[in-house]
Amino acid sequence: MQHSVNHLRTRPIAVGNLRAFEAVARHLNFRAASEELSLTQSAVSRQIQALEQEIGVSLFLRHTRAVELTSAGAQLLRAVLPSMERMDSAVRLIRRSAGRKSVAISTWASFASMWLIPRLEAFQSAHPDIDIRIDATDVPVDLETTDIDLALRYTRPDNVPLDAVRLFGEQLTPVASPWLLKSGHALKRGEDLAHFALIEASDAHRTHNLQWLTWRRWLDHHGFKTLEPKRWLYFNYAHQIAQAALTGQGVALTRMPLVADSLATGDLVEILPGMRLDSPMAYWLIVAQRSADRPEIRAFCDWLRAQAALTRQATGEVTSHRRAMCASGGDPFRDETV
């Protein structure tokens, strides 16, 4: 198709063929796009041809076994993708609002399994008419372009929006299973750690903001710069670290808010309670603006804040006078940590 002024149109294009364009551009394959759209390849091809004729330029270069976006096609795709995501999100919200009440939450896997899910039964008992959907991912989602209502994030204060609610802060502390402490060398002083396997996050050494999660930082801070353990155990996720400690595989450097329940039940023991190490990270609640006024979102935010207060109490956080605003209702929320 010739790219000429004669073919260029001035009126807005119809949107019906954009879905086929997006699918082909994403797969760079007509067959895969047709299977996704439940259409025949010829139907998808006709939609693309109609779109090219309407715009007046070629959007794809056709090869024998694949297709390739032209520069015009790439430009159109950059505009189409966010627009379609917003449209699909709006449709999902409309459909959801017409049916049952629900709350969609984005958080990461360890926080979901170690803190949120064990507490959810209480909320569901109090609000049996509200459905809960948890999307666990390590990649922060865009609350403006997805159908997620609220996000629970773990980061520094300068990485969250101004309306984010600080749920609680964090300290690192060594923990172990009770039977591990009874089965071997005594563990009463920091020096005794040399007789045990030490468990920590494997990615902390490679991520600048998470370097404080390392045993080496804890050891250096408390004056054990030359201490070497019996062996090292590394895991990707906090819930794996806690599980390894629960099964007696070593001493774990854990995040207090995530193991507070296990400490309370006695499944884990804080071996050196006077040697906790403060963290610059905190746990945050961020609510999508479009969802903030829905009653079920307000109810869930209120419940989260109450649960966060219990966690602050369990971990012994001290109070301060900094205030934050609850994105779900605008009520003042007093930050409980320095």
C-alpha positions in Angstrom: 0.0 0.0 0.0 1.4 3.4 -0.9 2.0 5.9 1.8 0.8 9.1 0.1 -1.2 12.2 1.0 -4.0 10.9 -1.2 -4.7 8.0 1.0 -4.6 9.9 4.3 -8.0 10.6 5.9 -9.1 13.5 8.2 -12.1 12.0 9.9 -11.7 9.9 13.1 -11.4 6.1 12.5 -14.0 3.6 13.6 -12.8 1.6 16.7 -14.2 -1.8 15.7 -11.0 -3.0 14.0 -8.6 -1.8 16.7 -9.1 -5.0 18.7 -7.9 -7.1 15.8 -5.0 -4.7 15.3 -3.9 -4.9 18.9 -4.0 -8.7 18.9 -2.0 -9.0 15.7 0.5 -6.4 16.9 0.9 -8.2 20.2 1.4 -11.7 18.7 2.9 -10.5 15.3 1.0 -13.5 14.0 -2.4 -13.6 12.3 -3.1 -17.2 13.3 -2.4 -16.6 17.0 -4.5 -13.4 17.0 -7.4 -15.2 15.3 -7.4 -17.9 17.9 -7.4 -15.4 20.7 -10.3 -13.5 19.2 -12.2 -16.6 18.2 -12.3 -15.5 14.5 -11.0 -17.0 11.3 -7.6 -15.7 10.0 -9.3 -14.3 6.9 -11.7 -12.3 9.1 -8.8 -10.8 11.1 -7.0 -10.1 7.9 -10.0 -8.3 6.5 -10.3 -6.2 9.6 -6.6 -5.2 9.4 -7.0 -4.3 5.7 -10.1 -2.2 6.4 -8.2 -0.4 9.2 -5.2 0.3 6.8 -7.5 1.6 4.1 -9.3 3.8 6.6 -6.1 5.3 7.9 -4.4 5.4 4.5 -1.1 3.7 5.4 0.3 0.2 5.9 0.4 -0.9 9.5 2.2 -4.3 9.0 4.9 -5.7 6.7 3.7 -9.1 5.6 6.4 -11.8 5.5 6.0 -15.5 4.7 5.6 -16.8 8.2 5.2 -13.6 10.3 4.3 -10.0 10.2 6.2 -6.9 11.4 4.9 -3.5 12.5 5.6 -0.6 10.3 6.6 2.7 12.0 3.0 3.9 11.6 1.8 0.6 13.1 4.1 1.0 16.1 2.9 4.6 16.6 -0.7 3.5 16.5 0.0 0.6 18.9 1.4 3.0 21.5 -1.8 4.9 21.5 -4.1 1.9 21.3 -2.7 -0.2 24.2 -3.4 2.2 27.1 -6.7 3.2 25.6 -7.9 -0.4 25.3 -6.7 -1.1 28.8 -8.7 1.8 30.2 -11.8 0.7 28.2 -11.6 -2.9 29.3 -11.1 -1.8 32.9 -14.1 0.4 32.7 -16.2 -2.4 31.3 -15.1 -4.7 34.0 -16.0 -2.1 36.6 -19.4 -1.6 35.1 -20.2 -5.3 35.0 -19.0 -5.7 38.5 -21.0 -2.8 39.9 -24.1 -4.3 38.3 -23.6 -7.5 40.2 -22.0 -8.4 43.5 -19.9 -6.0 45.6 -16.2 -6.9 45.4 -12.7 -5.6 46.3 -9.8 -6.2 44.0 -6.4 -6.1 45.8 -2.9 -6.0 44.4 0.0 -7.1 46.7 3.0 -9.3 46.6 2.9 -13.1 47.4 4.7 -13.1 50.7 2.6 -10.4 52.2 -0.6 -12.1 50.9 0.3 -15.5 52.4 1.9 -14.3 55.7 -0.2 -11.3 56.7 -3.3 -10.7 54.6 -4.8 -14.1 54.0 -4.6 -15.4 57.6 -6.7 -12.3 58.6 -9.3 -12.3 55.8 -11.7 -14.8 57.4 -12.6 -12.1 60.0 -13.5 -9.6 57.3 -15.5 -12.1 55.3 -17.4 -13.1 58.4 -18.3 -9.5 59.0 -19.0 -8.7 55.3 -20.3 -12.0 53.7 -21.7 -10.0 50.8 -18.3 -8.7 49.6 -16.2 -10.7 47.3 -12.4 -10.5 47.6 -9.9 -10.9 44.7 -6.2 -10.9 45.4 -3.7 -10.4 42.6 -0.3 -11.3 43.9 2.6 -9.8 41.9 6.0 -8.3 42.5 5.4 -5.7 39.8 3.5 -2.6 40.9 0.2 -2.2 39.0 -1.1 1.1 37.6 -4.3 1.7 39.6 -5.5 4.2 36.9 -5.5 1.7 34.0 -6.4 -1.6 35.7 -9.5 -2.8 37.6 -7.5 -3.1 40.9 -9.2 -1.1 43.7 -6.3 -0.9 46.1 -2.7 -1.8 46.4 -0.7 -3.0 49.4 3.0 -2.0 48.8 6.3 -2.4 50.6 8.7 0.5 49.9 10.3 3.7 51.1 8.2 6.7 51.9 9.4 8.6 48.9 8.1 5.9 46.5 4.4 6.3 47.4 1.9 9.0 46.5 0.9 11.6 49.0 -2.4 10.0 49.8 -0.9 6.6 50.7 -1.7 5.3 54.1 1.3 4.0 56.1 0.1 0.8 57.8 3.2 -0.1 59.8 7.0 0.1 59.6 9.5 -2.7 60.0 12.3 -4.1 62.1 14.5 -7.1 61.3 15.0 -9.8 63.9 16.6 -13.2 64.1 14.2 -16.1 64.7 14.3 -19.9 64.9 12.1 -22.8 65.7 11.9 -23.9 69.3 13.1 -27.4 68.6 16.2 -26.1 66.8 17.1 -24.2 69.9 16.8 -27.4 72.0 18.6 -29.7 69.6 22.0 -28.2 69.3 24.4 -25.5 70.4 23.1 -22.8 72.8 21.9 -19.6 71.1 22.0 -16.9 73.7 24.5 -14.4 72.2 25.2 -13.0 68.8 28.5 -14.9 68.7 26.5 -18.2 68.9 25.1 -17.6 65.4 28.4 -19.0 64.1 27.2 -22.5 65.0 24.0 -22.3 62.9 22.9 -22.0 59.3 21.8 -18.5 58.5 18.8 -17.9 56.2 18.2 -14.7 54.2 16.8 -13.2 51.0 18.8 -14.2 48.0 17.9 -11.0 46.0 18.8 -8.6 48.8 22.5 -8.5 47.7 21.5 -7.5 44.2 18.9 -4.9 45.0 20.1 -1.6 46.4 17.0 -0.7 48.4 16.9 -4.2 50.0 20.5 -4.5 51.1 19.4 -3.9 54.7 17.7 -7.3 54.6 21.0 -9.1 54.7 22.5 -10.9 57.6 25.8 -9.1 56.9 24.3 -5.7 57.6 22.8 -7.0 60.8 26.1 -8.6 61.9 28.1 -5.5 61.0 25.7 -3.3 62.9 26.0 -5.4 66.0 29.8 -5.7 65.9 30.1 -9.2 64.4 31.9 -8.2 61.2 34.1 -11.3 61.0 31.4 -13.9 62.0 30.8 -16.7 59.5 27.9 -19.1 59.9 27.9 -22.9 59.6 26.4 -22.4 56.2 24.1 -20.0 54.2 20.6 -20.6 52.9 19.1 -18.2 50.4 15.5 -17.9 49.3 13.6 -15.6 46.9 10.6 -14.8 49.1 9.9 -13.9 52.7 7.4 -16.7 53.2 10.1 -19.2 52.0 12.5 -17.8 54.6 9.9 -18.1 57.3 9.0 -21.7 56.3 12.7 -22.7 56.4 13.0 -21.3 59.9 9.7 -23.1 61.0 11.1 -26.4 59.8 14.4 -25.9 61.8 16.7 -25.5 58.8 18.5 -22.5 60.4 18.2 -19.1 61.9 16.3 -16.6 59.7 16.6 -12.8 59.6 12.9 -12.0 59.3 10.6 -9.0 59.0 8.8 -8.5 62.3 5.3 -7.6 60.8 5.4 -10.8 58.8 6.3 -13.2 61.6 4.5 -11.5 64.5 1.8 -14.2 64.4 4.2 -17.1 64.4 6.1 -15.5 67.4 2.8 -15.0 69.2 1.9 -18.7 68.8 5.3 -19.9 69.7 6.0 -21.5 66.4 9.0 -19.2 66.0 11.2 -17.7 68.8 12.8 -14.3 68.6 16.3 -15.4 69.8 17.8 -12.0 70.4 14.9 -9.6 71.0 17.2 -6.8 72.2 19.0 -6.7 68.9 16.3 -5.7 66.4 17.4 -3.6 63.5 15.2 -0.8 62.1 14.4 -0.8 58.4 13.8 2.2 56.2 11.0 0.4 54.4 7.3 0.4 55.4 4.0 -1.1 54.4 1.5 1.1 52.6 -2.2 1.2 51.5 -2.9 3.0 48.2 -6.5 3.3 47.0 -7.6 3.9 43.4 -9.4 7.3 43.2 -12.2 5.8 41.2 -12.9 3.2 43.9 -12.4 5.3 47.0 -16.1 6.2 47.5 -17.5 2.7 47.2 -18.9 1.5 50.6 -17.1 -1.9 50.3 -13.8 -0.2 49.7 -14.3 2.0 52.7 -15.2 -1.0 54.8 -12.1 -2.9 53.7 -9.9 0.1 54.3 -11.3 0.5 57.8 -10.7 -3.2 58.5 -7.1 -2.9 57.2 -6.4 0.0 59.4 -7.7 -1.9 62.4 -5.6 -4.9 61.6 -2.5 -2.7 61.0 -3.0 -1.2 64.5 -2.9 -4.7 66.0 0.3 -5.5 64.1 1.9 -2.3 65.4 0.9 -3.3 68.9 2.3 -6.8 68.4 5.6 -5.6 67.1 6.0 -2.8 69.7 6.1 0.2 67.4 6.3 3.5 69.1 4.0 6.4 68.4 4.7 9.6 66.7 2.7 12.7 65.7 3.0 12.4 61.9 -0.4 12.0 60.3 -1.6 10.6 57.0 -5.0 10.6 55.3 -6.9 7.4 54.6 -7.4 7.4 50.8 -10.6 5.4 51.3 -12.4 8.0 53.4 -10.3 11.0 54.1 -10.3 10.4 57.8 -7.1 11.3 59.6 -4.8 8.3 60.3 -2.2 8.7 62.9 1.1 7.1 61.9 2.3 4.9 64.8 6.0 4.8 64.0 8.9 7.1 63.7 
